[in-house]
């Protein structure tokens, strides 16, 4: 199955990465890498909207230095995906590796080789395995690397800390906190702060671009908040299509309120996951997956490749196919590239409004994603080997 998945993705290199509409994000990656390593502001030109360590991924367009940098980058990502599935096979099971490969091909066939999201997703998976083997300092360090690539792993730090508390048999609210936990969180904080400090020294203009770029952008049309905004349009409030910030968006009268509610939802959702983990109503791996799902469901942007962040976690926690996630993946590919092509969005002037079916299909996918998240949260934590349900924790050892 892994070999078939690799072949399917290799075939996708040509229609989706060498297609009629150009090379998409890989062109942007290549430009950023060239500007940083050999441009007019050599070693000082940071990406305008990505954290510092995204340059590690972007540099893959230059290694080896071949004219067809699009295929070069795609092959690097394919190699990383194959290595990741083999790691899942070794650490988890052959079934989990198969499920992960099928999910990724079904949901991200047009994007997984043309985006760098596999790299931060890999740091999260490695952090999960490191923490499970009680190498918590390494886990915190890996989350710092992921945060400096794509930001979202920062919400996973409390999940690792709570797992470390559990391993130590300590209560999270008892002071002072155990030294190993303090040391681990300090490693994450120091590494992350050091990365942003280095970025500030190299490029004072763009070192916070990953934050400022996303704060000011409107709701991207594929996001869950954008689907909520679309529903207000059906109710009679004004909405319109928008093309800005390198994405297709939806703007409208209720956009600001919905965006603010989504930010509150991110905070509340993560806090709820931490509480569920604290009460042992969800296990460690499930808590990691849930936090990522909260980010996906509340974010202003939900690009199709973002599924790569969560699909490996779903595969290793559930350990078998889930029909709801198969639907989420299939609808995501139906949206991009097929619905995008059917609307004539790519490569043409921006229309005044989207065809009705376009946001409707997105809304169905987003409803399925929200349902999958709630369903994932409500499933009981299970013992790794036996499948026994863990009883709720009633007390913590001192």
C-alpha angles and dihedrals in degrees: 000000000000090000091051091049091051091050091049091052092046089055089050090061090080107046096034105032100030096032136130094276098055134247100307117197095002089069088054091048091050093049092050091049093049092047092051099044103034111002131111090278096042113191090002105068105096124185112275096226107019133075121256100265092055082086088072088064094040092053089063087076086067099045110110095018098234126150092239095066091159093066090041091057092043092053091050090053092046090052090050092049093050091048090049093051091048089051090051089049091053098041098037121008143299089253093055091050091050092049091049092050093048093047092050095047093045096046105029107026092126097044115025095084094039098053132055098229092112089073099060089039088056092053089054092050091049090048089052092053093043092053092045088056089048095250092131099160089058090048092054091048092051092050088052090054090049092049090053088054104043110353099227097095089071090081089059095063094086089050091057091044092053090049089051090051089052092049090051092047090235130139113243093221097049115103137257097036117231114274094238090058092047090049093049095048089046090055090054094045094046094047093047094044090046091053093052091043090055089048090052091051093049099043117007091182099057107024092105094038093114088064103035094046093055097040094060100039121102124240109294109233095241095053125105092239089053090055089053089050090050089055089056087055090055087052091056106267116130117262133162141184119261137191114202142113089040093295144083110256144178122229130182149141094285095041096102094049093046092047091052091047089052091054090051088048091055092054095042093045094051092046089052091052091050090051093049090051092047090054090045092239088129128031128235098267093044091050090053091050093047093052091052090048090052088054090050094048097047102035124113087229129046107176114181093247090061088081086074088071093065109022096081090051091049091050096051096042097046094033092201142052117296115201092213093057090045087056092048091051095045093049091048091057090043087058095045122060101356103048091040090054093045092054092050091232100136115077096003137090115282113267121227090242139005121254109262095246093056100066089032093061089045091051091052091050091048092049088052090049093051090047091049090051094051091045091049090052095049096052111099123251111257135205111254098234109026103029091232115157112246114235118237113269114248100180143007126229115244 
